[in-house]
Structures are given as structure tokens and as C-alpha cells.
Amino acid sequence: MRVKSKALDWRIRAGEWIRRYGLAEVFGLAGALTGAWLVRVATGDAVASAYGGALGENVGYYGVIITREIAADARACRAAGGRYGVRSAAQTARNLLLEFGVAELLDTAVIRPLAMGIGARFLGDAWGVVAGKVAADIAFYVPVIAVYEMRRSRERRRAETIGSD
């Protein structure tokens, strides 16, 4: 019985991760392909194109993540009878920085351009960017999901403490 509940727990969590990051990944992929293509056309350079892909992916990906996080936090503020102002926005930014900061810094500066550049070198621009993106995503999501789960666990404990008062 315990094994089933653990398996179910992981499926529930995986579903939550897909809902949280899935649409952002779609927009990130579109941004990566667009950014890599635009820079390749402008410069003709594969290395610059890889950085263009990484930058384009960030624009698409974080556009979705930041928009959703602000909307969710604003709804929570309104539901609690408050308003979403500067202090709430700072809290949103803090949470996002904790969740993505270190992983994003390594990802954008080194891992993703390298993976996309190697992919483009061996598989061509389009397939190489996609293959590089997938490889970099694996390295990116390990720490991101770990921090997200720690944050969610802390929020659940806080809610339980408040609920027991």
C-alpha cells in the first residue's frame, strides 16, 4: 500500500510540474528557435546563434512564468482582502529568484549555449537547437524543481500551522 501512495504522490507532483513549466517550455522553444534564427541570419555565426537561442528561450519561458506568478500572487492577495503592491511584487520576485536564480545563471551563461552550439554543430541549426535545449533542460530542472518543492513544503507547513491555531 505504501508503494502505491509514493507512486501516486510522484505522479501528482509530476503533473504539477508539467502544469507549472509546460506552457513556458512551449514558449521557450519558440523563442529559442526564433532567437537562434534571427542571430544566425544577422551574423552568420554559430556561436552567436547559440546565445541568441538561449536569450530567445529566456524571453519566451520567463514571459510565461513571471506573468503567471504575478497573476497567482495578485489573486491570493485579493482573496486575503489585500492588494498586490510593491511589497507583494518584491515577494514574487524573491520567490522567483530563489527558484530559478542559480540554475538560470549557470544555464544561460554556460550550459544552454554550449549545448545548443554543440547540437547545431552536429545536427544542424533547427534540430541542434532543440536537442541542445532538451539536454540543457535536464540540467536546469534538477535544482529548479528541488527549490520549488522546498518552497511548496514550507508553504504547506505554514498553512498547517495557521490552520491549527
PyMOL commands that place a pseudoatom at each C-alpha (Angstrom):
pseudoatom trace, name=CA, resn=MET, resi=1, chain=A, elem=C, hetatm=0, pos=[0.000, 0.000, 0.000]
pseudoatom trace, name=CA, resn=ARG, resi=2, chain=A, elem=C, hetatm=0, pos=[2.808, 2.415, 0.843]
pseudoatom trace, name=CA, resn=VAL, resi=3, chain=A, elem=C, hetatm=0, pos=[4.464, 1.880, -2.563]
pseudoatom trace, name=CA, resn=LYS, resi=4, chain=A, elem=C, hetatm=0, pos=[1.246, 2.837, -4.357]
pseudoatom trace, name=CA, resn=SER, resi=5, chain=A, elem=C, hetatm=0, pos=[0.882, 6.045, -2.366]
pseudoatom trace, name=CA, resn=LYS, resi=6, chain=A, elem=C, hetatm=0, pos=[4.505, 7.027, -3.141]
pseudoatom trace, name=CA, resn=ALA, resi=7, chain=A, elem=C, hetatm=0, pos=[3.959, 6.329, -6.863]
pseudoatom trace, name=CA, resn=LEU, resi=8, chain=A, elem=C, hetatm=0, pos=[0.719, 8.315, -6.810]
pseudoatom trace, name=CA, resn=ASP, resi=9, chain=A, elem=C, hetatm=0, pos=[2.467, 11.159, -4.967]
pseudoatom trace, name=CA, resn=TRP, resi=10, chain=A, elem=C, hetatm=0, pos=[5.149, 11.337, -7.694]
pseudoatom trace, name=CA, resn=ARG, resi=11, chain=A, elem=C, hetatm=0, pos=[2.539, 11.306, -10.450]
pseudoatom trace, name=CA, resn=ILE, resi=12, chain=A, elem=C, hetatm=0, pos=[0.697, 14.139, -8.745]
pseudoatom trace, name=CA, resn=ARG, resi=13, chain=A, elem=C, hetatm=0, pos=[3.920, 16.109, -8.393]
pseudoatom trace, name=CA, resn=ALA, resi=14, chain=A, elem=C, hetatm=0, pos=[4.958, 15.442, -11.997]
pseudoatom trace, name=CA, resn=GLY, resi=15, chain=A, elem=C, hetatm=0, pos=[1.547, 16.686, -13.131]
pseudoatom trace, name=CA, resn=GLU, resi=16, chain=A, elem=C, hetatm=0, pos=[2.029, 19.827, -11.060]
pseudoatom trace, name=CA, resn=TRP, resi=17, chain=A, elem=C, hetatm=0, pos=[5.495, 20.379, -12.612]
pseudoatom trace, name=CA, resn=ILE, resi=18, chain=A, elem=C, hetatm=0, pos=[4.071, 19.940, -16.105]
pseudoatom trace, name=CA, resn=ARG, resi=19, chain=A, elem=C, hetatm=0, pos=[1.301, 22.444, -15.364]
pseudoatom trace, name=CA, resn=ARG, resi=20, chain=A, elem=C, hetatm=0, pos=[3.811, 24.889, -13.882]
pseudoatom trace, name=CA, resn=TYR, resi=21, chain=A, elem=C, hetatm=0, pos=[6.538, 24.623, -16.531]
pseudoatom trace, name=CA, resn=GLY, resi=22, chain=A, elem=C, hetatm=0, pos=[4.928, 23.070, -19.633]
pseudoatom trace, name=CA, resn=LEU, resi=23, chain=A, elem=C, hetatm=0, pos=[3.425, 26.115, -21.360]
pseudoatom trace, name=CA, resn=ALA, resi=24, chain=A, elem=C, hetatm=0, pos=[6.541, 28.110, -20.505]
pseudoatom trace, name=CA, resn=GLU, resi=25, chain=A, elem=C, hetatm=0, pos=[8.609, 25.418, -22.231]
pseudoatom trace, name=CA, resn=VAL, resi=26, chain=A, elem=C, hetatm=0, pos=[6.497, 25.701, -25.386]
pseudoatom trace, name=CA, resn=PHE, resi=27, chain=A, elem=C, hetatm=0, pos=[7.019, 29.471, -25.479]
pseudoatom trace, name=CA, resn=GLY, resi=28, chain=A, elem=C, hetatm=0, pos=[10.679, 28.962, -24.591]
pseudoatom trace, name=CA, resn=LEU, resi=29, chain=A, elem=C, hetatm=0, pos=[11.182, 26.595, -27.521]
pseudoatom trace, name=CA, resn=ALA, resi=30, chain=A, elem=C, hetatm=0, pos=[9.532, 29.052, -29.902]
pseudoatom trace, name=CA, resn=GLY, resi=31, chain=A, elem=C, hetatm=0, pos=[11.735, 31.821, -28.534]
pseudoatom trace, name=CA, resn=ALA, resi=32, chain=A, elem=C, hetatm=0, pos=[14.875, 29.654, -28.818]
pseudoatom trace, name=CA, resn=LEU, resi=33, chain=A, elem=C, hetatm=0, pos=[14.236, 28.809, -32.448]
pseudoatom trace, name=CA, resn=THR, resi=34, chain=A, elem=C, hetatm=0, pos=[13.364, 32.417, -33.276]
pseudoatom trace, name=CA, resn=GLY, resi=35, chain=A, elem=C, hetatm=0, pos=[16.333, 33.875, -31.411]
pseudoatom trace, name=CA, resn=ALA, resi=36, chain=A, elem=C, hetatm=0, pos=[18.810, 31.406, -32.916]
pseudoatom trace, name=CA, resn=TRP, resi=37, chain=A, elem=C, hetatm=0, pos=[17.463, 32.002, -36.412]
pseudoatom trace, name=CA, resn=LEU, resi=38, chain=A, elem=C, hetatm=0, pos=[17.478, 35.811, -36.114]
pseudoatom trace, name=CA, resn=VAL, resi=39, chain=A, elem=C, hetatm=0, pos=[21.045, 35.922, -34.812]
pseudoatom trace, name=CA, resn=ARG, resi=40, chain=A, elem=C, hetatm=0, pos=[22.245, 33.377, -37.395]
pseudoatom trace, name=CA, resn=VAL, resi=41, chain=A, elem=C, hetatm=0, pos=[20.726, 35.446, -40.204]
pseudoatom trace, name=CA, resn=ALA, resi=42, chain=A, elem=C, hetatm=0, pos=[22.192, 38.653, -38.799]
pseudoatom trace, name=CA, resn=THR, resi=43, chain=A, elem=C, hetatm=0, pos=[25.683, 37.360, -38.034]
pseudoatom trace, name=CA, resn=GLY, resi=44, chain=A, elem=C, hetatm=0, pos=[26.172, 34.029, -39.791]
pseudoatom trace, name=CA, resn=ASP, resi=45, chain=A, elem=C, hetatm=0, pos=[27.960, 32.860, -36.650]
pseudoatom trace, name=CA, resn=ALA, resi=46, chain=A, elem=C, hetatm=0, pos=[27.024, 29.564, -34.958]
pseudoatom trace, name=CA, resn=VAL, resi=47, chain=A, elem=C, hetatm=0, pos=[28.271, 30.627, -31.507]
pseudoatom trace, name=CA, resn=ALA, resi=48, chain=A, elem=C, hetatm=0, pos=[26.343, 33.896, -31.617]
pseudoatom trace, name=CA, resn=SER, resi=49, chain=A, elem=C, hetatm=0, pos=[23.324, 31.945, -32.857]
pseudoatom trace, name=CA, resn=ALA, resi=50, chain=A, elem=C, hetatm=0, pos=[23.524, 29.636, -29.828]
pseudoatom trace, name=CA, resn=TYR, resi=51, chain=A, elem=C, hetatm=0, pos=[23.493, 32.639, -27.496]
pseudoatom trace, name=CA, resn=GLY, resi=52, chain=A, elem=C, hetatm=0, pos=[20.604, 34.105, -29.496]
pseudoatom trace, name=CA, resn=GLY, resi=53, chain=A, elem=C, hetatm=0, pos=[18.723, 30.847, -28.972]
pseudoatom trace, name=CA, resn=ALA, resi=54, chain=A, elem=C, hetatm=0, pos=[19.411, 30.901, -25.237]
pseudoatom trace, name=CA, resn=LEU, resi=55, chain=A, elem=C, hetatm=0, pos=[18.289, 34.531, -24.965]
pseudoatom trace, name=CA, resn=GLY, resi=56, chain=A, elem=C, hetatm=0, pos=[15.179, 33.913, -27.070]
pseudoatom trace, name=CA, resn=GLU, resi=57, chain=A, elem=C, hetatm=0, pos=[14.268, 30.954, -24.914]
pseudoatom trace, name=CA, resn=ASN, resi=58, chain=A, elem=C, hetatm=0, pos=[14.556, 33.059, -21.762]
pseudoatom trace, name=CA, resn=VAL, resi=59, chain=A, elem=C, hetatm=0, pos=[12.243, 35.708, -23.172]
pseudoatom trace, name=CA, resn=GLY, resi=60, chain=A, elem=C, hetatm=0, pos=[9.561, 33.153, -24.056]
pseudoatom trace, name=CA, resn=TYR, resi=61, chain=A, elem=C, hetatm=0, pos=[9.965, 30.991, -20.953]
pseudoatom trace, name=CA, resn=TYR, resi=62, chain=A, elem=C, hetatm=0, pos=[10.151, 33.721, -18.321]
pseudoatom trace, name=CA, resn=GLY, resi=63, chain=A, elem=C, hetatm=0, pos=[7.458, 35.748, -20.019]
pseudoatom trace, name=CA, resn=VAL, resi=64, chain=A, elem=C, hetatm=0, pos=[5.045, 32.944, -19.160]
pseudoatom trace, name=CA, resn=ILE, resi=65, chain=A, elem=C, hetatm=0, pos=[6.499, 32.153, -15.707]
pseudoatom trace, name=CA, resn=ILE, resi=66, chain=A, elem=C, hetatm=0, pos=[6.572, 35.766, -14.498]
pseudoatom trace, name=CA, resn=THR, resi=67, chain=A, elem=C, hetatm=0, pos=[3.114, 36.578, -15.872]
pseudoatom trace, name=CA, resn=ARG, resi=68, chain=A, elem=C, hetatm=0, pos=[1.578, 33.518, -14.210]
pseudoatom trace, name=CA, resn=GLU, resi=69, chain=A, elem=C, hetatm=0, pos=[3.346, 34.100, -10.882]
pseudoatom trace, name=CA, resn=ILE, resi=70, chain=A, elem=C, hetatm=0, pos=[2.244, 37.729, -10.697]
pseudoatom trace, name=CA, resn=ALA, resi=71, chain=A, elem=C, hetatm=0, pos=[-1.335, 36.781, -11.595]
pseudoatom trace, name=CA, resn=ALA, resi=72, chain=A, elem=C, hetatm=0, pos=[-1.442, 33.996, -8.977]
pseudoatom trace, name=CA, resn=ASP, resi=73, chain=A, elem=C, hetatm=0, pos=[0.066, 36.183, -6.254]
pseudoatom trace, name=CA, resn=ALA, resi=74, chain=A, elem=C, hetatm=0, pos=[-2.286, 39.060, -7.110]
pseudoatom trace, name=CA, resn=ARG, resi=75, chain=A, elem=C, hetatm=0, pos=[-5.291, 36.682, -6.878]
pseudoatom trace, name=CA, resn=ALA, resi=76, chain=A, elem=C, hetatm=0, pos=[-4.042, 35.420, -3.495]
pseudoatom trace, name=CA, resn=CYS, resi=77, chain=A, elem=C, hetatm=0, pos=[-3.663, 38.990, -2.225]
pseudoatom trace, name=CA, resn=ARG, resi=78, chain=A, elem=C, hetatm=0, pos=[-7.185, 39.909, -3.330]
pseudoatom trace, name=CA, resn=ALA, resi=79, chain=A, elem=C, hetatm=0, pos=[-8.604, 36.722, -1.798]
pseudoatom trace, name=CA, resn=ALA, resi=80, chain=A, elem=C, hetatm=0, pos=[-6.950, 37.658, 1.509]
pseudoatom trace, name=CA, resn=GLY, resi=81, chain=A, elem=C, hetatm=0, pos=[-8.529, 41.110, 1.300]
pseudoatom trace, name=CA, resn=GLY, resi=82, chain=A, elem=C, hetatm=0, pos=[-5.354, 42.948, 0.343]
pseudoatom trace, name=CA, resn=ARG, resi=83, chain=A, elem=C, hetatm=0, pos=[-3.929, 44.395, -2.809]
pseudoatom trace, name=CA, resn=TYR, resi=84, chain=A, elem=C, hetatm=0, pos=[-0.929, 43.454, -4.895]
pseudoatom trace, name=CA, resn=GLY, resi=85, chain=A, elem=C, hetatm=0, pos=[1.519, 46.308, -4.490]
pseudoatom trace, name=CA, resn=VAL, resi=86, chain=A, elem=C, hetatm=0, pos=[5.254, 46.903, -4.324]
pseudoatom trace, name=CA, resn=ARG, resi=87, chain=A, elem=C, hetatm=0, pos=[5.749, 44.697, -1.268]
pseudoatom trace, name=CA, resn=SER, resi=88, chain=A, elem=C, hetatm=0, pos=[3.876, 41.801, -2.871]
pseudoatom trace, name=CA, resn=ALA, resi=89, chain=A, elem=C, hetatm=0, pos=[5.789, 42.261, -6.125]
pseudoatom trace, name=CA, resn=ALA, resi=90, chain=A, elem=C, hetatm=0, pos=[9.056, 42.144, -4.187]
pseudoatom trace, name=CA, resn=GLN, resi=91, chain=A, elem=C, hetatm=0, pos=[7.943, 38.864, -2.585]
pseudoatom trace, name=CA, resn=THR, resi=92, chain=A, elem=C, hetatm=0, pos=[7.066, 37.453, -6.018]
pseudoatom trace, name=CA, resn=ALA, resi=93, chain=A, elem=C, hetatm=0, pos=[10.478, 38.491, -7.341]
pseudoatom trace, name=CA, resn=ARG, resi=94, chain=A, elem=C, hetatm=0, pos=[12.194, 36.941, -4.314]
pseudoatom trace, name=CA, resn=ASN, resi=95, chain=A, elem=C, hetatm=0, pos=[10.381, 33.640, -4.788]
pseudoatom trace, name=CA, resn=LEU, resi=96, chain=A, elem=C, hetatm=0, pos=[11.247, 33.525, -8.485]
pseudoatom trace, name=CA, resn=LEU, resi=97, chain=A, elem=C, hetatm=0, pos=[14.859, 34.445, -7.809]
pseudoatom trace, name=CA, resn=LEU, resi=98, chain=A, elem=C, hetatm=0, pos=[15.164, 31.669, -5.230]
pseudoatom trace, name=CA, resn=GLU, resi=99, chain=A, elem=C, hetatm=0, pos=[13.532, 29.134, -7.541]
pseudoatom trace, name=CA, resn=PHE, resi=100, chain=A, elem=C, hetatm=0, pos=[15.406, 29.994, -10.731]
pseudoatom trace, name=CA, resn=GLY, resi=101, chain=A, elem=C, hetatm=0, pos=[18.381, 32.229, -9.854]
pseudoatom trace, name=CA, resn=VAL, resi=102, chain=A, elem=C, hetatm=0, pos=[21.416, 29.952, -9.523]
pseudoatom trace, name=CA, resn=ALA, resi=103, chain=A, elem=C, hetatm=0, pos=[20.189, 27.417, -12.078]
pseudoatom trace, name=CA, resn=GLU, resi=104, chain=A, elem=C, hetatm=0, pos=[19.421, 30.195, -14.555]
pseudoatom trace, name=CA, resn=LEU, resi=105, chain=A, elem=C, hetatm=0, pos=[22.770, 31.877, -14.168]
pseudoatom trace, name=CA, resn=LEU, resi=106, chain=A, elem=C, hetatm=0, pos=[24.660, 28.650, -14.969]
pseudoatom trace, name=CA, resn=ASP, resi=107, chain=A, elem=C, hetatm=0, pos=[22.137, 27.709, -17.635]
pseudoatom trace, name=CA, resn=THR, resi=108, chain=A, elem=C, hetatm=0, pos=[22.235, 30.983, -19.562]
pseudoatom trace, name=CA, resn=ALA, resi=109, chain=A, elem=C, hetatm=0, pos=[25.933, 31.715, -19.236]
pseudoatom trace, name=CA, resn=VAL, resi=110, chain=A, elem=C, hetatm=0, pos=[27.337, 28.261, -19.932]
pseudoatom trace, name=CA, resn=ILE, resi=111, chain=A, elem=C, hetatm=0, pos=[25.173, 25.158, -20.195]
pseudoatom trace, name=CA, resn=ARG, resi=112, chain=A, elem=C, hetatm=0, pos=[22.441, 26.155, -22.676]
pseudoatom trace, name=CA, resn=PRO, resi=113, chain=A, elem=C, hetatm=0, pos=[24.607, 27.995, -25.241]
pseudoatom trace, name=CA, resn=LEU, resi=114, chain=A, elem=C, hetatm=0, pos=[27.162, 25.187, -25.108]
pseudoatom trace, name=CA, resn=ALA, resi=115, chain=A, elem=C, hetatm=0, pos=[24.501, 22.504, -25.522]
pseudoatom trace, name=CA, resn=MET, resi=116, chain=A, elem=C, hetatm=0, pos=[22.775, 24.404, -28.338]
pseudoatom trace, name=CA, resn=GLY, resi=117, chain=A, elem=C, hetatm=0, pos=[26.081, 25.166, -30.037]
pseudoatom trace, name=CA, resn=ILE, resi=118, chain=A, elem=C, hetatm=0, pos=[27.199, 21.535, -29.932]
pseudoatom trace, name=CA, resn=GLY, resi=119, chain=A, elem=C, hetatm=0, pos=[23.764, 20.425, -31.084]
pseudoatom trace, name=CA, resn=ALA, resi=120, chain=A, elem=C, hetatm=0, pos=[23.766, 22.865, -34.012]
pseudoatom trace, name=CA, resn=ARG, resi=121, chain=A, elem=C, hetatm=0, pos=[27.275, 21.788, -34.978]
pseudoatom trace, name=CA, resn=PHE, resi=122, chain=A, elem=C, hetatm=0, pos=[26.331, 18.114, -35.230]
pseudoatom trace, name=CA, resn=LEU, resi=123, chain=A, elem=C, hetatm=0, pos=[22.616, 18.202, -36.059]
pseudoatom trace, name=CA, resn=GLY, resi=124, chain=A, elem=C, hetatm=0, pos=[22.129, 21.493, -37.914]
pseudoatom trace, name=CA, resn=ASP, resi=125, chain=A, elem=C, hetatm=0, pos=[20.538, 24.667, -36.668]
pseudoatom trace, name=CA, resn=ALA, resi=126, chain=A, elem=C, hetatm=0, pos=[16.908, 23.644, -36.018]
pseudoatom trace, name=CA, resn=TRP, resi=127, chain=A, elem=C, hetatm=0, pos=[17.396, 20.111, -34.678]
pseudoatom trace, name=CA, resn=GLY, resi=128, chain=A, elem=C, hetatm=0, pos=[20.576, 21.107, -32.883]
pseudoatom trace, name=CA, resn=VAL, resi=129, chain=A, elem=C, hetatm=0, pos=[18.836, 23.915, -31.005]
pseudoatom trace, name=CA, resn=VAL, resi=130, chain=A, elem=C, hetatm=0, pos=[16.042, 21.536, -29.991]
pseudoatom trace, name=CA, resn=ALA, resi=131, chain=A, elem=C, hetatm=0, pos=[18.481, 18.792, -28.909]
pseudoatom trace, name=CA, resn=GLY, resi=132, chain=A, elem=C, hetatm=0, pos=[20.601, 21.331, -27.021]
pseudoatom trace, name=CA, resn=LYS, resi=133, chain=A, elem=C, hetatm=0, pos=[17.515, 22.721, -25.356]
pseudoatom trace, name=CA, resn=VAL, resi=134, chain=A, elem=C, hetatm=0, pos=[16.426, 19.287, -24.135]
pseudoatom trace, name=CA, resn=ALA, resi=135, chain=A, elem=C, hetatm=0, pos=[19.904, 18.490, -22.790]
pseudoatom trace, name=CA, resn=ALA, resi=136, chain=A, elem=C, hetatm=0, pos=[20.144, 21.849, -21.029]
pseudoatom trace, name=CA, resn=ASP, resi=137, chain=A, elem=C, hetatm=0, pos=[16.604, 21.496, -19.627]
pseudoatom trace, name=CA, resn=ILE, resi=138, chain=A, elem=C, hetatm=0, pos=[17.589, 18.323, -17.813]
pseudoatom trace, name=CA, resn=ALA, resi=139, chain=A, elem=C, hetatm=0, pos=[20.488, 20.100, -16.098]
pseudoatom trace, name=CA, resn=PHE, resi=140, chain=A, elem=C, hetatm=0, pos=[18.279, 23.136, -15.391]
pseudoatom trace, name=CA, resn=TYR, resi=141, chain=A, elem=C, hetatm=0, pos=[15.261, 21.414, -13.858]
pseudoatom trace, name=CA, resn=VAL, resi=142, chain=A, elem=C, hetatm=0, pos=[17.073, 19.347, -11.226]
pseudoatom trace, name=CA, resn=PRO, resi=143, chain=A, elem=C, hetatm=0, pos=[17.834, 22.332, -8.974]
pseudoatom trace, name=CA, resn=VAL, resi=144, chain=A, elem=C, hetatm=0, pos=[14.750, 24.313, -10.042]
pseudoatom trace, name=CA, resn=ILE, resi=145, chain=A, elem=C, hetatm=0, pos=[12.319, 21.561, -9.061]
pseudoatom trace, name=CA, resn=ALA, resi=146, chain=A, elem=C, hetatm=0, pos=[14.229, 20.879, -5.832]
pseudoatom trace, name=CA, resn=VAL, resi=147, chain=A, elem=C, hetatm=0, pos=[13.871, 24.529, -4.770]
pseudoatom trace, name=CA, resn=TYR, resi=148, chain=A, elem=C, hetatm=0, pos=[10.233, 24.654, -5.907]
pseudoatom trace, name=CA, resn=GLU, resi=149, chain=A, elem=C, hetatm=0, pos=[9.424, 21.567, -3.824]
pseudoatom trace, name=CA, resn=MET, resi=150, chain=A, elem=C, hetatm=0, pos=[11.186, 23.022, -0.773]
pseudoatom trace, name=CA, resn=ARG, resi=151, chain=A, elem=C, hetatm=0, pos=[9.189, 26.232, -1.163]
pseudoatom trace, name=CA, resn=ARG, resi=152, chain=A, elem=C, hetatm=0, pos=[5.906, 24.332, -1.544]
pseudoatom trace, name=CA, resn=SER, resi=153, chain=A, elem=C, hetatm=0, pos=[6.716, 22.216, 1.514]
pseudoatom trace, name=CA, resn=ARG, resi=154, chain=A, elem=C, hetatm=0, pos=[7.415, 25.338, 3.567]
pseudoatom trace, name=CA, resn=GLU, resi=155, chain=A, elem=C, hetatm=0, pos=[4.129, 26.881, 2.370]
pseudoatom trace, name=CA, resn=ARG, resi=156, chain=A, elem=C, hetatm=0, pos=[2.207, 23.715, 3.313]
pseudoatom trace, name=CA, resn=ARG, resi=157, chain=A, elem=C, hetatm=0, pos=[3.773, 23.663, 6.802]
pseudoatom trace, name=CA, resn=ARG, resi=158, chain=A, elem=C, hetatm=0, pos=[2.940, 27.355, 7.254]
pseudoatom trace, name=CA, resn=ALA, resi=159, chain=A, elem=C, hetatm=0, pos=[-0.674, 26.740, 6.182]
pseudoatom trace, name=CA, resn=GLU, resi=160, chain=A, elem=C, hetatm=0, pos=[-0.947, 23.775, 8.573]
pseudoatom trace, name=CA, resn=THR, resi=161, chain=A, elem=C, hetatm=0, pos=[0.399, 25.899, 11.435]
pseudoatom trace, name=CA, resn=ILE, resi=162, chain=A, elem=C, hetatm=0, pos=[-2.076, 28.677, 10.680]
pseudoatom trace, name=CA, resn=GLY, resi=163, chain=A, elem=C, hetatm=0, pos=[-4.902, 26.152, 10.293]
pseudoatom trace, name=CA, resn=SER, resi=164, chain=A, elem=C, hetatm=0, pos=[-4.178, 24.567, 13.685]
pseudoatom trace, name=CA, resn=ASP, resi=165, chain=A, elem=C, hetatm=0, pos=[-4.479, 27.886, 15.560]
for i in range(1, 165): cmd.bond("trace and resi %d" % i, "trace and resi %d" % (i + 1))
show_as sticks, trace
zoom trace
